[in-house]
Amino acid sequence: MDEDSKSSEVNKKYVLIEHESGLFRLKALKDFNGVKAGDLGGLVASENSLSHDGDCWVYDNARVFDNARVFNGARVYDNARVFGNARVYGNVRVYNNAEVYGNAQVYGHALVYGSARVYGDAEVYNNARVYNNVRVFDDALVYGNARVCGNAEMKNPLTFEVVAVKNDTDKVNVELLPTEALEEIAKVLTFGRSKYEAWNWTKGFVWSRLIGAAMRHLFAWARGEDKDPETQLSHLAHLGCCVLFLLSHELRGLGNDDRHKVSYNGRD
């Protein structure tokens, strides 16, 4: 064995153990960055899959195969997959059930996790975070301090930096509420706190009293009186407050539902 071969053998940090999957299980030969000599790692296709240099490692049941490469200080954990011609390097972490494949590159200090997929010619780098069910593909670039999550799809031609994207189309869009109207209702509650006490309404009202109060404010406003004489706040703000109380009573089961329920055509 020549000197170069001896040096190469000495510098190896792992050996490969045959595995039923057709890949090879890693076995550490020395201690480095939390990995101990003798520890078993994840599965790789060959020594080209994982560099012997740096602190890079493949853990658990994670797999790196095809022509994919992991190097520098990158780590692949859990059930993550890196394959195709993908490159994962720098101080990257790829974990959970995430996948990086095709010609994709993940580098810098980026994190890819959850069930995220990065593929095609996409790149994720710097301090970017890609997670949940996100798909980053084609020639998309995600970098800087970007946060991409939910069910978002980032594809060609798209460059995404610094600001976060969150796919929340299935969430309640509370941002659609008119803040100026809610602030007027909050003024009614503020007046009520000075007269009674905060959260007094949660003790529960007889529902008909709230209905009556709401109707009185509505009728006063309909007759042309804009503001309640006592509070000098809009009758509509008082009306909105009463309606919110009623809705909360219904949702929380508060107070006494004494509505006079009338049947129409045999229906309650």
PyRosetta script that sets phi, psi and omega in degrees:
from pyrosetta import init, pose_from_sequence

init()
pose = pose_from_sequence("MDEDSKSSEVNKKYVLIEHESGLFRLKALKDFNGVKAGDLGGLVASENSLSHDGDCWVYDNARVFDNARVFNGARVYDNARVFGNARVYGNVRVYNNAEVYGNAQVYGHALVYGSARVYGDAEVYNNARVYNNVRVFDDALVYGNARVCGNAEMKNPLTFEVVAVKNDTDKVNVELLPTEALEEIAKVLTFGRSKYEAWNWTKGFVWSRLIGAAMRHLFAWARGEDKDPETQLSHLAHLGCCVLFLLSHELRGLGNDDRHKVSYNGRD")
pose.set_psi(1, 126.7)
pose.set_omega(1, -179.3)
pose.set_phi(2, -75.1)
pose.set_psi(2, 171.8)
pose.set_omega(2, -175.1)
pose.set_phi(3, -64.4)
pose.set_psi(3, -37.7)
pose.set_omega(3, 179.2)
pose.set_phi(4, -63.1)
pose.set_psi(4, -40.5)
pose.set_omega(4, 179.3)
pose.set_phi(5, -66.1)
pose.set_psi(5, -41.0)
pose.set_omega(5, 178.0)
pose.set_phi(6, -61.7)
pose.set_psi(6, -43.6)
pose.set_omega(6, 179.8)
pose.set_phi(7, -62.7)
pose.set_psi(7, -40.3)
pose.set_omega(7, 179.8)
pose.set_phi(8, -62.7)
pose.set_psi(8, -42.0)
pose.set_omega(8, -179.8)
pose.set_phi(9, -66.2)
pose.set_psi(9, -40.4)
pose.set_omega(9, -179.1)
pose.set_phi(10, -64.2)
pose.set_psi(10, -36.7)
pose.set_omega(10, -175.5)
pose.set_phi(11, -82.2)
pose.set_psi(11, -5.4)
pose.set_omega(11, 179.7)
pose.set_phi(12, -67.3)
pose.set_psi(12, 139.5)
pose.set_omega(12, 179.3)
pose.set_phi(13, -105.5)
pose.set_psi(13, -5.0)
pose.set_omega(13, 179.0)
pose.set_phi(14, -153.9)
pose.set_psi(14, 163.3)
pose.set_omega(14, 169.3)
pose.set_phi(15, -122.2)
pose.set_psi(15, 164.6)
pose.set_omega(15, -179.0)
pose.set_phi(16, -106.1)
pose.set_psi(16, 135.1)
pose.set_omega(16, 177.8)
pose.set_phi(17, -115.5)
pose.set_psi(17, 131.8)
pose.set_omega(17, -179.2)
pose.set_phi(18, -59.4)
pose.set_psi(18, 144.3)
pose.set_omega(18, -178.3)
pose.set_phi(19, -134.0)
pose.set_psi(19, 149.6)
pose.set_omega(19, -176.7)
pose.set_phi(20, -60.9)
pose.set_psi(20, -19.6)
pose.set_omega(20, -179.4)
pose.set_phi(21, -73.2)
pose.set_psi(21, -12.9)
pose.set_omega(21, -173.6)
pose.set_phi(22, 95.0)
pose.set_psi(22, -11.5)
pose.set_omega(22, 174.2)
pose.set_phi(23, -94.2)
pose.set_psi(23, -171.6)
pose.set_omega(23, -179.2)
pose.set_phi(24, -124.7)
pose.set_psi(24, 136.9)
pose.set_omega(24, 176.3)
pose.set_phi(25, -83.0)
pose.set_psi(25, 135.5)
pose.set_omega(25, 177.3)
pose.set_phi(26, -77.4)
pose.set_psi(26, 143.3)
pose.set_omega(26, 171.3)
pose.set_phi(27, -135.9)
pose.set_psi(27, 118.6)
pose.set_omega(27, -175.5)
pose.set_phi(28, -68.2)
pose.set_psi(28, 140.1)
pose.set_omega(28, 177.6)
pose.set_phi(29, -100.2)
pose.set_psi(29, -13.8)
pose.set_omega(29, -178.0)
pose.set_phi(30, -152.7)
pose.set_psi(30, 167.3)
pose.set_omega(30, 179.1)
pose.set_phi(31, -82.3)
pose.set_psi(31, 137.0)
pose.set_omega(31, 172.3)
pose.set_phi(32, -163.1)
pose.set_psi(32, 128.5)
pose.set_omega(32, 171.9)
pose.set_phi(33, 43.8)
pose.set_psi(33, 53.0)
pose.set_omega(33, 177.4)
pose.set_phi(34, 91.4)
pose.set_psi(34, -16.2)
pose.set_omega(34, 176.0)
pose.set_phi(35, -90.1)
pose.set_psi(35, 134.0)
pose.set_omega(35, -178.7)
pose.set_phi(36, -106.7)
pose.set_psi(36, 148.9)
pose.set_omega(36, 176.2)
pose.set_phi(37, -55.5)
pose.set_psi(37, 131.1)
pose.set_omega(37, -178.5)
pose.set_phi(38, 97.7)
pose.set_psi(38, -16.0)
pose.set_omega(38, 178.0)
pose.set_phi(39, -64.8)
pose.set_psi(39, 140.8)
pose.set_omega(39, 174.4)
pose.set_phi(40, -90.9)
pose.set_psi(40, 140.9)
pose.set_omega(40, 178.8)
pose.set_phi(41, -111.9)
pose.set_psi(41, -157.5)
pose.set_omega(41, -179.8)
pose.set_phi(42, -80.4)
pose.set_psi(42, -157.5)
pose.set_omega(42, -174.0)
pose.set_phi(43, -114.2)
pose.set_psi(43, 137.9)
pose.set_omega(43, 178.5)
pose.set_phi(44, -134.9)
pose.set_psi(44, 163.6)
pose.set_omega(44, 179.9)
pose.set_phi(45, -81.8)
pose.set_psi(45, -34.8)
pose.set_omega(45, -178.1)
pose.set_phi(46, -168.1)
pose.set_psi(46, -177.7)
pose.set_omega(46, 177.5)
pose.set_phi(47, -69.8)
pose.set_psi(47, -13.3)
pose.set_omega(47, 174.6)
pose.set_phi(48, -74.3)
pose.set_psi(48, -18.1)
pose.set_omega(48, -177.5)
pose.set_phi(49, -72.8)
pose.set_psi(49, -34.3)
pose.set_omega(49, -174.6)
pose.set_phi(50, -135.1)
pose.set_psi(50, 124.5)
pose.set_omega(50, -179.2)
pose.set_phi(51, -67.7)
pose.set_psi(51, 146.7)
pose.set_omega(51, 173.4)
pose.set_phi(52, -82.7)
pose.set_psi(52, -12.4)
pose.set_omega(52, 179.3)
pose.set_phi(53, -90.4)
pose.set_psi(53, 158.1)
pose.set_omega(53, 176.9)
pose.set_phi(54, 71.3)
pose.set_psi(54, -168.9)
pose.set_omega(54, -177.5)
pose.set_phi(55, -104.3)
pose.set_psi(55, 14.5)
pose.set_omega(55, -179.3)
pose.set_phi(56, -61.5)
pose.set_psi(56, 148.3)
pose.set_omega(56, -179.0)
pose.set_phi(57, -161.4)
pose.set_psi(57, 155.3)
pose.set_omega(57, 175.7)
pose.set_phi(58, -117.8)
pose.set_psi(58, 124.2)
pose.set_omega(58, -172.5)
pose.set_phi(59, -110.2)
pose.set_psi(59, 168.5)
pose.set_omega(59, 167.6)
pose.set_phi(60, 53.9)
pose.set_psi(60, -128.7)
pose.set_omega(60, 179.0)
pose.set_phi(61, -105.0)
pose.set_psi(61, 17.7)
pose.set_omega(61, 177.5)
pose.set_phi(62, -65.4)
pose.set_psi(62, 153.2)
pose.set_omega(62, -176.2)
pose.set_phi(63, -133.9)
pose.set_psi(63, 139.4)
pose.set_omega(63, 173.3)
pose.set_phi(64, -128.4)
pose.set_psi(64, 118.1)
pose.set_omega(64, -173.6)
pose.set_phi(65, -149.7)
pose.set_psi(65, -172.3)
pose.set_omega(65, -169.2)
pose.set_phi(66, 60.1)
pose.set_psi(66, -131.9)
pose.set_omega(66, 180.0)
pose.set_phi(67, -103.7)
pose.set_psi(67, 14.6)
pose.set_omega(67, -178.8)
pose.set_phi(68, -67.8)
pose.set_psi(68, 153.7)
pose.set_omega(68, -179.8)
pose.set_phi(69, -137.5)
pose.set_psi(69, 140.9)
pose.set_omega(69, 174.9)
pose.set_phi(70, -122.5)
pose.set_psi(70, 127.2)
pose.set_omega(70, -177.8)
pose.set_phi(71, -152.1)
pose.set_psi(71, -175.2)
pose.set_omega(71, -171.1)
pose.set_phi(72, 61.0)
pose.set_psi(72, -124.7)
pose.set_omega(72, -178.9)
pose.set_phi(73, -109.9)
pose.set_psi(73, 19.3)
pose.set_omega(73, -176.2)
pose.set_phi(74, -69.3)
pose.set_psi(74, 149.8)
pose.set_omega(74, 179.5)
pose.set_phi(75, -135.3)
pose.set_psi(75, 139.0)
pose.set_omega(75, 180.0)
pose.set_phi(76, -123.9)
pose.set_psi(76, 123.6)
pose.set_omega(76, -171.4)
pose.set_phi(77, -120.9)
pose.set_psi(77, 177.6)
pose.set_omega(77, 168.5)
pose.set_phi(78, 54.5)
pose.set_psi(78, -124.8)
pose.set_omega(78, -179.8)
pose.set_phi(79, -110.7)
pose.set_psi(79, 22.8)
pose.set_omega(79, -178.4)
pose.set_phi(80, -65.4)
pose.set_psi(80, 155.9)
pose.set_omega(80, -179.7)
pose.set_phi(81, -130.7)
pose.set_psi(81, 134.5)
pose.set_omega(81, 172.3)
pose.set_phi(82, -127.6)
pose.set_psi(82, 119.6)
pose.set_omega(82, -174.7)
pose.set_phi(83, -153.8)
pose.set_psi(83, -172.2)
pose.set_omega(83, -173.2)
pose.set_phi(84, 71.2)
pose.set_psi(84, -131.8)
pose.set_omega(84, 176.6)
pose.set_phi(85, -110.9)
pose.set_psi(85, 23.3)
pose.set_omega(85, -175.5)
pose.set_phi(86, -64.7)
pose.set_psi(86, 153.8)
pose.set_omega(86, 176.4)
pose.set_phi(87, -129.0)
pose.set_psi(87, 128.1)
pose.set_omega(87, 178.7)
pose.set_phi(88, -127.0)
pose.set_psi(88, 118.3)
pose.set_omega(88, -174.1)
pose.set_phi(89, -156.2)
pose.set_psi(89, -179.3)
pose.set_omega(89, -172.4)
pose.set_phi(90, 81.8)
pose.set_psi(90, -138.7)
pose.set_omega(90, 178.1)
pose.set_phi(91, -110.2)
pose.set_psi(91, 37.1)
pose.set_omega(91, -176.9)
pose.set_phi(92, -70.2)
pose.set_psi(92, 151.3)
pose.set_omega(92, 169.8)
pose.set_phi(93, -127.0)
pose.set_psi(93, 126.5)
pose.set_omega(93, 174.6)
pose.set_phi(94, -122.0)
pose.set_psi(94, 121.5)
pose.set_omega(94, -173.3)
pose.set_phi(95, -153.2)
pose.set_psi(95, -173.2)
pose.set_omega(95, -170.5)
pose.set_phi(96, 61.1)
pose.set_psi(96, -126.3)
pose.set_omega(96, -179.5)
pose.set_phi(97, -111.2)
pose.set_psi(97, 24.0)
pose.set_omega(97, -177.4)
pose.set_phi(98, -67.5)
pose.set_psi(98, 155.3)
pose.set_omega(98, 177.6)
pose.set_phi(99, -135.8)
pose.set_psi(99, 138.1)
pose.set_omega(99, 174.4)
pose.set_phi(100, -126.7)
pose.set_psi(100, 123.0)
pose.set_omega(100, -174.8)
pose.set_phi(101, -155.8)
pose.set_psi(101, -172.3)
pose.set_omega(101, -173.0)
pose.set_phi(102, 69.3)
pose.set_psi(102, -133.8)
pose.set_omega(102, 176.2)
pose.set_phi(103, -105.8)
pose.set_psi(103, 19.5)
pose.set_omega(103, -176.1)
pose.set_phi(104, -64.8)
pose.set_psi(104, 152.9)
pose.set_omega(104, 175.4)
pose.set_phi(105, -130.6)
pose.set_psi(105, 135.0)
pose.set_omega(105, 174.6)
pose.set_phi(106, -126.6)
pose.set_psi(106, 123.7)
pose.set_omega(106, -174.6)
pose.set_phi(107, -153.8)
pose.set_psi(107, -177.2)
pose.set_omega(107, -174.4)
pose.set_phi(108, 77.5)
pose.set_psi(108, -129.5)
pose.set_omega(108, 178.1)
pose.set_phi(109, -116.1)
pose.set_psi(109, 26.4)
pose.set_omega(109, -174.9)
pose.set_phi(110, -68.6)
pose.set_psi(110, 154.0)
pose.set_omega(110, 174.0)
pose.set_phi(111, -123.8)
pose.set_psi(111, 134.1)
pose.set_omega(111, 174.7)
pose.set_phi(112, -128.8)
pose.set_psi(112, 121.0)
pose.set_omega(112, -174.7)
pose.set_phi(113, -155.2)
pose.set_psi(113, -171.7)
pose.set_omega(113, -172.1)
pose.set_phi(114, 70.9)
pose.set_psi(114, -133.6)
pose.set_omega(114, 175.6)
pose.set_phi(115, -111.6)
pose.set_psi(115, 27.3)
pose.set_omega(115, -177.4)
pose.set_phi(116, -65.0)
pose.set_psi(116, 151.5)
pose.set_omega(116, 177.4)
pose.set_phi(117, -128.9)
pose.set_psi(117, 129.6)
pose.set_omega(117, 174.4)
pose.set_phi(118, -123.2)
pose.set_psi(118, 120.5)
pose.set_omega(118, -173.6)
pose.set_phi(119, -155.8)
pose.set_psi(119, -172.8)
pose.set_omega(119, -173.1)
pose.set_phi(120, 70.0)
pose.set_psi(120, -133.9)
pose.set_omega(120, 176.3)
pose.set_phi(121, -108.3)
pose.set_psi(121, 23.3)
pose.set_omega(121, -176.8)
pose.set_phi(122, -68.5)
pose.set_psi(122, 155.5)
pose.set_omega(122, 175.8)
pose.set_phi(123, -133.9)
pose.set_psi(123, 136.1)
pose.set_omega(123, 175.1)
pose.set_phi(124, -126.1)
pose.set_psi(124, 124.1)
pose.set_omega(124, -174.0)
pose.set_phi(125, -155.6)
pose.set_psi(125, -172.8)
pose.set_omega(125, -170.4)
pose.set_phi(126, 59.4)
pose.set_psi(126, -128.7)
pose.set_omega(126, -178.7)
pose.set_phi(127, -106.5)
pose.set_psi(127, 23.5)
pose.set_omega(127, -177.0)
pose.set_phi(128, -64.4)
pose.set_psi(128, 150.6)
pose.set_omega(128, 176.4)
pose.set_phi(129, -126.3)
pose.set_psi(129, 127.7)
pose.set_omega(129, 178.5)
pose.set_phi(130, -127.0)
pose.set_psi(130, 120.9)
pose.set_omega(130, -173.5)
pose.set_phi(131, -155.4)
pose.set_psi(131, -175.4)
pose.set_omega(131, -171.4)
pose.set_phi(132, 64.4)
pose.set_psi(132, -130.5)
pose.set_omega(132, -176.5)
pose.set_phi(133, -107.0)
pose.set_psi(133, 27.6)
pose.set_omega(133, -176.5)
pose.set_phi(134, -64.0)
pose.set_psi(134, 146.4)
pose.set_omega(134, 172.0)
pose.set_phi(135, -121.8)
pose.set_psi(135, 121.9)
pose.set_omega(135, 176.0)
pose.set_phi(136, -118.1)
pose.set_psi(136, 118.2)
pose.set_omega(136, -172.7)
pose.set_phi(137, -152.6)
pose.set_psi(137, -171.7)
pose.set_omega(137, -171.5)
pose.set_phi(138, 56.4)
pose.set_psi(138, -129.3)
pose.set_omega(138, -178.3)
pose.set_phi(139, -106.3)
pose.set_psi(139, 23.5)
pose.set_omega(139, -177.4)
pose.set_phi(140, -62.7)
pose.set_psi(140, 144.6)
pose.set_omega(140, 176.1)
pose.set_phi(141, -122.6)
pose.set_psi(141, 126.9)
pose.set_omega(141, 176.8)
pose.set_phi(142, -123.7)
pose.set_psi(142, 120.5)
pose.set_omega(142, -172.8)
pose.set_phi(143, -154.9)
pose.set_psi(143, -168.0)
pose.set_omega(143, -175.5)
pose.set_phi(144, 66.5)
pose.set_psi(144, -134.5)
pose.set_omega(144, 177.4)
pose.set_phi(145, -106.5)
pose.set_psi(145, 28.9)
pose.set_omega(145, -176.3)
pose.set_phi(146, -61.2)
pose.set_psi(146, 145.8)
pose.set_omega(146, 173.0)
pose.set_phi(147, -127.2)
pose.set_psi(147, 116.8)
pose.set_omega(147, -179.6)
pose.set_phi(148, -121.7)
pose.set_psi(148, 122.3)
pose.set_omega(148, -173.3)
pose.set_phi(149, -148.2)
pose.set_psi(149, -172.1)
pose.set_omega(149, -177.9)
pose.set_phi(150, 74.6)
pose.set_psi(150, -135.2)
pose.set_omega(150, 179.6)
pose.set_phi(151, -112.2)
pose.set_psi(151, 25.9)
pose.set_omega(151, -175.4)
pose.set_phi(152, -64.1)
pose.set_psi(152, 151.9)
pose.set_omega(152, 174.0)
pose.set_phi(153, -124.2)
pose.set_psi(153, 124.6)
pose.set_omega(153, 178.3)
pose.set_phi(154, -115.3)
pose.set_psi(154, 117.2)
pose.set_omega(154, -176.2)
pose.set_phi(155, -141.3)
pose.set_psi(155, 175.6)
pose.set_omega(155, -178.4)
pose.set_phi(156, -60.9)
pose.set_psi(156, 140.6)
pose.set_omega(156, -10.4)
pose.set_phi(157, -97.8)
pose.set_psi(157, 111.5)
pose.set_omega(157, -175.2)
pose.set_phi(158, -143.9)
pose.set_psi(158, 129.2)
pose.set_omega(158, 173.2)
pose.set_phi(159, -117.0)
pose.set_psi(159, 128.6)
pose.set_omega(159, -173.7)
pose.set_phi(160, -129.2)
pose.set_psi(160, 120.5)
pose.set_omega(160, -175.6)
pose.set_phi(161, -134.3)
pose.set_psi(161, 142.6)
pose.set_omega(161, 168.3)
pose.set_phi(162, 67.2)
pose.set_psi(162, -56.4)
pose.set_omega(162, -174.0)
pose.set_phi(163, -81.1)
pose.set_psi(163, 150.6)
pose.set_omega(163, -178.0)
pose.set_phi(164, -87.7)
pose.set_psi(164, 147.3)
pose.set_omega(164, 171.3)
pose.set_phi(165, -113.8)
pose.set_psi(165, 133.3)
pose.set_omega(165, 177.9)
pose.set_phi(166, -134.4)
pose.set_psi(166, 118.1)
pose.set_omega(166, 178.5)
pose.set_phi(167, -81.7)
pose.set_psi(167, 109.1)
pose.set_omega(167, -176.4)
pose.set_phi(168, -133.2)
pose.set_psi(168, 36.5)
pose.set_omega(168, -179.3)
pose.set_phi(169, -65.4)
pose.set_psi(169, -19.5)
pose.set_omega(169, 178.9)
pose.set_phi(170, -93.1)
pose.set_psi(170, 6.3)
pose.set_omega(170, -179.3)
pose.set_phi(171, -99.2)
pose.set_psi(171, 158.3)
pose.set_omega(171, 175.4)
pose.set_phi(172, -67.7)
pose.set_psi(172, 126.8)
pose.set_omega(172, -177.2)
pose.set_phi(173, -86.6)
pose.set_psi(173, 73.1)
pose.set_omega(173, -179.0)
pose.set_phi(174, -63.4)
pose.set_psi(174, -21.0)
pose.set_omega(174, 179.4)
pose.set_phi(175, -68.2)
pose.set_psi(175, -10.2)
pose.set_omega(175, 178.5)
pose.set_phi(176, -83.2)
pose.set_psi(176, -8.5)
pose.set_omega(176, 179.3)
pose.set_phi(177, -67.2)
pose.set_psi(177, 141.7)
pose.set_omega(177, 179.0)
pose.set_phi(178, -76.4)
pose.set_psi(178, 106.3)
pose.set_omega(178, -172.6)
pose.set_phi(179, -64.7)
pose.set_psi(179, -33.7)
pose.set_omega(179, -178.5)
pose.set_phi(180, -67.2)
pose.set_psi(180, -35.9)
pose.set_omega(180, 177.7)
pose.set_phi(181, -69.7)
pose.set_psi(181, -41.2)
pose.set_omega(181, 179.4)
pose.set_phi(182, -65.4)
pose.set_psi(182, -33.7)
pose.set_omega(182, 178.0)
pose.set_phi(183, -66.0)
pose.set_psi(183, -37.1)
pose.set_omega(183, 176.9)
pose.set_phi(184, -64.9)
pose.set_psi(184, -39.8)
pose.set_omega(184, 176.9)
pose.set_phi(185, -64.8)
pose.set_psi(185, -38.6)
pose.set_omega(185, 178.2)
pose.set_phi(186, -62.2)
pose.set_psi(186, -32.2)
pose.set_omega(186, 176.7)
pose.set_phi(187, -64.6)
pose.set_psi(187, -37.4)
pose.set_omega(187, 176.2)
pose.set_phi(188, -62.6)
pose.set_psi(188, -43.5)
pose.set_omega(188, 178.8)
pose.set_phi(189, -64.7)
pose.set_psi(189, -37.1)
pose.set_omega(189, 178.2)
pose.set_phi(190, -63.7)
pose.set_psi(190, -42.5)
pose.set_omega(190, 175.7)
pose.set_phi(191, -62.2)
pose.set_psi(191, -42.3)
pose.set_omega(191, 179.9)
pose.set_phi(192, -62.4)
pose.set_psi(192, -35.9)
pose.set_omega(192, 178.9)
pose.set_phi(193, -64.6)
pose.set_psi(193, -35.9)
pose.set_omega(193, 179.5)
pose.set_phi(194, -72.6)
pose.set_psi(194, -25.7)
pose.set_omega(194, -177.7)
pose.set_phi(195, -90.2)
pose.set_psi(195, -35.6)
pose.set_omega(195, -180.0)
pose.set_phi(196, -118.8)
pose.set_psi(196, -104.2)
pose.set_omega(196, 174.6)
pose.set_phi(197, -160.4)
pose.set_psi(197, 158.4)
pose.set_omega(197, 179.8)
pose.set_phi(198, -61.7)
pose.set_psi(198, 139.1)
pose.set_omega(198, 177.0)
pose.set_phi(199, 66.2)
pose.set_psi(199, 18.3)
pose.set_omega(199, 177.6)
pose.set_phi(200, -56.3)
pose.set_psi(200, -35.5)
pose.set_omega(200, -176.1)
pose.set_phi(201, -64.5)
pose.set_psi(201, -22.3)
pose.set_omega(201, -177.9)
pose.set_phi(202, -71.6)
pose.set_psi(202, -10.0)
pose.set_omega(202, 174.8)
pose.set_phi(203, -71.3)
pose.set_psi(203, -17.5)
pose.set_omega(203, 175.0)
pose.set_phi(204, 98.3)
pose.set_psi(204, 130.5)
pose.set_omega(204, 175.6)
pose.set_phi(205, -108.1)
pose.set_psi(205, 159.7)
pose.set_omega(205, 162.6)
pose.set_phi(206, -69.1)
pose.set_psi(206, 127.0)
pose.set_omega(206, -170.7)
pose.set_phi(207, -59.6)
pose.set_psi(207, -35.3)
pose.set_omega(207, -176.7)
pose.set_phi(208, -64.5)
pose.set_psi(208, -27.8)
pose.set_omega(208, 177.2)
pose.set_phi(209, -66.9)
pose.set_psi(209, -40.2)
pose.set_omega(209, 177.7)
pose.set_phi(210, -68.3)
pose.set_psi(210, -39.3)
pose.set_omega(210, 178.4)
pose.set_phi(211, -62.2)
pose.set_psi(211, -44.8)
pose.set_omega(211, -180.0)
pose.set_phi(212, -62.7)
pose.set_psi(212, -43.9)
pose.set_omega(212, -179.8)
pose.set_phi(213, -63.3)
pose.set_psi(213, -43.6)
pose.set_omega(213, 179.1)
pose.set_phi(214, -60.0)
pose.set_psi(214, -43.8)
pose.set_omega(214, -178.3)
pose.set_phi(215, -67.0)
pose.set_psi(215, -37.4)
pose.set_omega(215, 179.2)
pose.set_phi(216, -63.6)
pose.set_psi(216, -42.4)
pose.set_omega(216, 178.3)
pose.set_phi(217, -66.8)
pose.set_psi(217, -38.1)
pose.set_omega(217, 178.9)
pose.set_phi(218, -65.0)
pose.set_psi(218, -46.0)
pose.set_omega(218, -178.8)
pose.set_phi(219, -63.6)
pose.set_psi(219, -41.4)
pose.set_omega(219, 179.7)
pose.set_phi(220, -61.2)
pose.set_psi(220, -44.0)
pose.set_omega(220, 179.2)
pose.set_phi(221, -65.3)
pose.set_psi(221, -39.9)
pose.set_omega(221, -179.3)
pose.set_phi(222, -65.1)
pose.set_psi(222, -28.2)
pose.set_omega(222, 178.7)
pose.set_phi(223, -80.6)
pose.set_psi(223, -4.0)
pose.set_omega(223, 177.7)
pose.set_phi(224, 106.5)
pose.set_psi(224, 2.5)
pose.set_omega(224, 178.5)
pose.set_phi(225, -90.6)
pose.set_psi(225, 113.1)
pose.set_omega(225, -174.1)
pose.set_phi(226, -77.4)
pose.set_psi(226, -39.5)
pose.set_omega(226, -172.2)
pose.set_phi(227, -119.9)
pose.set_psi(227, 147.4)
pose.set_omega(227, 175.3)
pose.set_phi(228, -68.4)
pose.set_psi(228, 130.0)
pose.set_omega(228, -176.4)
pose.set_phi(229, -59.8)
pose.set_psi(229, -35.2)
pose.set_omega(229, -176.0)
pose.set_phi(230, -75.3)
pose.set_psi(230, -48.0)
pose.set_omega(230, -173.2)
pose.set_phi(231, -95.1)
pose.set_psi(231, -17.7)
pose.set_omega(231, -173.6)
pose.set_phi(232, 59.1)
pose.set_psi(232, 27.6)
pose.set_omega(232, 174.4)
pose.set_phi(233, -109.7)
pose.set_psi(233, 157.7)
pose.set_omega(233, -176.3)
pose.set_phi(234, -57.0)
pose.set_psi(234, 136.6)
pose.set_omega(234, 173.4)
pose.set_phi(235, -58.8)
pose.set_psi(235, -33.4)
pose.set_omega(235, -179.6)
pose.set_phi(236, -68.2)
pose.set_psi(236, -32.4)
pose.set_omega(236, 175.5)
pose.set_phi(237, -66.0)
pose.set_psi(237, -41.4)
pose.set_omega(237, 175.4)
pose.set_phi(238, -63.2)
pose.set_psi(238, -42.8)
pose.set_omega(238, 177.7)
pose.set_phi(239, -59.8)
pose.set_psi(239, -46.2)
pose.set_omega(239, 179.3)
pose.set_phi(240, -61.0)
pose.set_psi(240, -38.3)
pose.set_omega(240, 178.4)
pose.set_phi(241, -63.0)
pose.set_psi(241, -44.7)
pose.set_omega(241, 178.7)
pose.set_phi(242, -61.7)
pose.set_psi(242, -42.1)
pose.set_omega(242, -179.9)
pose.set_phi(243, -65.4)
pose.set_psi(243, -41.2)
pose.set_omega(243, 176.7)
pose.set_phi(244, -62.6)
pose.set_psi(244, -40.7)
pose.set_omega(244, 176.3)
pose.set_phi(245, -60.1)
pose.set_psi(245, -46.2)
pose.set_omega(245, -179.7)
pose.set_phi(246, -61.4)
pose.set_psi(246, -44.1)
pose.set_omega(246, 179.5)
pose.set_phi(247, -63.3)
pose.set_psi(247, -42.1)
pose.set_omega(247, 177.9)
pose.set_phi(248, -65.3)
pose.set_psi(248, -37.7)
pose.set_omega(248, 176.6)
pose.set_phi(249, -61.2)
pose.set_psi(249, -42.3)
pose.set_omega(249, 179.9)
pose.set_phi(250, -66.7)
pose.set_psi(250, -44.3)
pose.set_omega(250, -177.5)
pose.set_phi(251, -69.8)
pose.set_psi(251, -35.4)
pose.set_omega(251, -176.3)
pose.set_phi(252, -96.3)
pose.set_psi(252, -9.8)
pose.set_omega(252, -177.5)
pose.set_phi(253, 72.3)
pose.set_psi(253, 37.7)
pose.set_omega(253, -178.5)
pose.set_phi(254, -90.1)
pose.set_psi(254, 159.8)
pose.set_omega(254, 171.5)
pose.set_phi(255, 64.4)
pose.set_psi(255, -160.3)
pose.set_omega(255, -176.0)
pose.set_phi(256, -119.7)
pose.set_psi(256, 113.6)
pose.set_omega(256, 179.1)
pose.set_phi(257, -78.4)
pose.set_psi(257, 94.2)
pose.set_omega(257, -177.5)
pose.set_phi(258, -108.2)
pose.set_psi(258, 24.9)
pose.set_omega(258, 179.2)
pose.set_phi(259, -59.3)
pose.set_psi(259, 143.6)
pose.set_omega(259, 175.1)
pose.set_phi(260, -84.3)
pose.set_psi(260, 100.5)
pose.set_omega(260, -173.6)
pose.set_phi(261, -88.3)
pose.set_psi(261, 125.0)
pose.set_omega(261, -175.1)
pose.set_phi(262, -110.6)
pose.set_psi(262, 138.2)
pose.set_omega(262, 176.7)
pose.set_phi(263, -90.7)
pose.set_psi(263, 136.4)
pose.set_omega(263, 175.8)
pose.set_phi(264, -122.2)
pose.set_psi(264, 122.2)
pose.set_omega(264, 178.0)
pose.set_phi(265, 53.9)
pose.set_psi(265, 39.5)
pose.set_omega(265, 176.4)
pose.set_phi(266, 82.4)
pose.set_psi(266, 2.4)
pose.set_omega(266, 179.5)
pose.set_phi(267, -108.8)
pose.set_psi(267, 141.8)
pose.set_omega(267, 178.6)
pose.set_phi(268, -76.9)
pose.dump_pdb("model.pdb")
